[in-house]
Amino acid sequence: MPMDELPPAPWRQPKKAARPKRTDKPALSREAIVAKALDIIDAEGVDAVSMRRVATEFGTGAASLYAHVAGKSELLAAAYELALTEVDDPDPDQPWQDMLREFAWGMYQLLRRHRDLAKLSFADIPTGPRALDGVEKMLSTMIDQGVSPRDATWLFDRLALYIGADAFEGHVLRERFGAADGDDAAALKAGTEWIEQVRGYFAQLPPERYPTVTANLDVMMNGDSEERFSFGVEVLIAGIEARNPASRAKR
């Protein structure tokens, strides 16, 4: 044995080998955390998101997430903001009516894609840069084209509420008729059958008591969800035009 090497003392514990670092563990960052929260919303819904649940997806504890997000409220707001990046920026060089339609349909389709994400649009005011950039473009275009500041700003508030409510009701109906099980076709079939049952019930109502309902049953029960959504958007646009006649000029 070389002079500079000594045998280990039997009363000393040998040094443990360093545990190898996991290479398959997802990297923890704000972007990854927010993206994972949106994934959970898509798979299970908004209520399934929690700091602990997201942390388990990264193989860590909830405390690790607080270095990147302040808490669940901020996490959900960031997930909503991330989803907004899927909506194309409206073209400001067009009539405000067309820009509003473009925005409304983009948001409607976005919220329909992401399970019950629409729930996050209620009782909150989006303050992220993506949301504010869209608001700025919408409002400036409307005001420049003759809509009063009050009507433009309040319309945007009412339109956002309308879009969210319509999309969320669609989610509730899909859940009611079984889309949560992954069979959208079966859910659509069940929903269509329910509508026909309601139509049949209304058709049996006594016309002497409900003359208007029974006389207009066909138009009352016709129209799919997209046709009715479009109707609502057009009603809002027509209302603003009626209140701001100068804004009709550029269409």
NORMOFEN-V206551 format. One line per field, one symbol per residue. psi: psi as a letter, one per 20 degrees, with the letter a starting at -180 (. if undefined). Layout:
psi: ???
This chain:
psi: pqhjpqqqpiippqpqqppqqpijpqqorgghgghhghggghhirgiiprgggghhhjkarhhhhiihqhagghghhhgghghhiipqpqoilrqhghhggggghggghghhhmdkhhhiiqkqopjrhgghggggggghggghjjpqgghgghghghgggggggghhhgggggghjjihiinhghggghgghgghggghghhiqohhhmhgghhkgghhirpahhghggggghggghghhhhmhhiigo.
